[in-house]
């Protein structure tokens, strides 16, 4: 039976069916990665993201299209993982905005909501690329809008699905690398599965082919997050240089009848101090500011709505306390034996001290995490290619950092967007350094200075990303031909600058050939980080060969403990 309106209950079923359809095909979407490496995780990231929206929705009894779409959108936003997950969250954030103000949606309003989702997703991507999930979403929404002029809700979604399939089939003609490998875009394929699920929820007689590869249900949830306490990076400053002495944070629940223009609000409240950060959602505003008269700030903000979660800290007193602790620690170090020192320090310091700076890094492998800590990182989020942390995990890490300024090193191109999304939502100043590899993250840390402002560190650390070249050795999970190179399943492949440049049957020989491709006359240092699959005796032999072949270079070797990649190579 065809309907001219979409009810809240029907929308709930669409979201659930979309999640179920995607879950059935997670492995298939993952396998569409253009590189034949064991880390294609687009399907996993999209599934974890979409499932987080369904999980959030199940906590609510709301019945209107407006409320249901808003709750689902918030769940996606906090659970977004990887670039594909972030884009998906933005698609359905715009979709929710398109359904605001209605309890049920007609076919025209539904189609317009899909279009608003496309517009928001394109805004979220700095340099949109055609032949991706964005193209599939855009062309599907355009077709749905045409169908909405004279069709039912079911017909609109059926048109949406058919147009999405056609757009997906055309992605190899838009991205040459897809055509070369012989696959369609993985993110676009994931979106098609979601839309197919939508169709099955509103049209009872629709059937799909049984998936070739059934995937176990993947539920969004607590990937491990661990951190290690380090000494404060607090440097002595003159109290008289603290112009605005109170770190002020609060939330405003906006009045429904009071207009809120974010730019105007920022300009006016910014006159009360500095270090301003304002993050606004539909009905909530989060503010962080350093002010000399926090009462005036709160009085101004109260005009817009009820205040909540107010926190005011006297930074001058905090500074004095830091100096006292440092002095106490110095005295203890001079007077107590080493064994007693740890007990004195532990008892004299509070469990959670405020810091000026904290650095968060994503890493996989105990050895790599240890290296990052030695370079000044306080919090490690365990993750990488097959474990992309969610926006929510980054939010928890930022909160745990308890610092005025936070720097995040994603160390993977598929994690940068989730990190940036968390930075936009955070209540403190956060800079995301767009590091796309472990060597880049390590290189950027050498440019950090706790004496500098956050923006200066952002610029210097981002610039340092270009000082290092990254190479990766992993293995092929399928036969493929790429860049005129024939690769067999099980072969080891060497990746340099995102391109497969060498392949072979032996990981050690592949690593040596890769280094040859990477090293130039201007380089001085070669760093080799080996993983869990590397054998001790073979590694010793490789070290000897490196020392002989590159005797004019400084060569460093570290046990990274990472999986999937026998070798991570840095040349600088």
Secondary structure, DSSP 8 states (H G I E B T S, - for coil): ---SEE-HHHHHHHHHHHHHHHHHTHHHHHTT-SS-BTT--HHHHHHHHHHHHHHHHTT----SHHHHHHHHHHHHHHH-BHHHHHHHHHHHHHHHHHTTT-SSEEHHHHHHHHHHHHHHHHHH-TT--SSSHHHHHHHHHHHHHHHTTT--HHHHHHHHHHHHHHHHHHHHHH-HHHHHHT---HHHHHHHHHHHHHHHHH-TT------SS-----------EEE-----------GGG-SS-EEEEEEEEE-TTS---HHHHHHHHGGGEEEEEEEE-SSEEEEEEEES-HHHHHHHHHTTEEEEEEEEEEHHHHHHHHHHHHHHHHHHHHHS-HHHHHHHHHHHS-SS--EEEEEEEEE-SHHHHHHHHHTT--EEEE--SS---BHHHHHHHHHHH-EEEEEEE--STTTHHHHHHHHHH-SSEEEEE---SHHHHHHHHTT--TTS-HHHHHHHHHHHGGG-EEEEEEEBSS-EEETTEEE-TT-EEEEETTEEEEEES-HHHHHHHHHHHH--TT--EEEEEE-TT--HHHHHHHHHHHHHHTTTSEEEEEE---SS-SEEEEE-
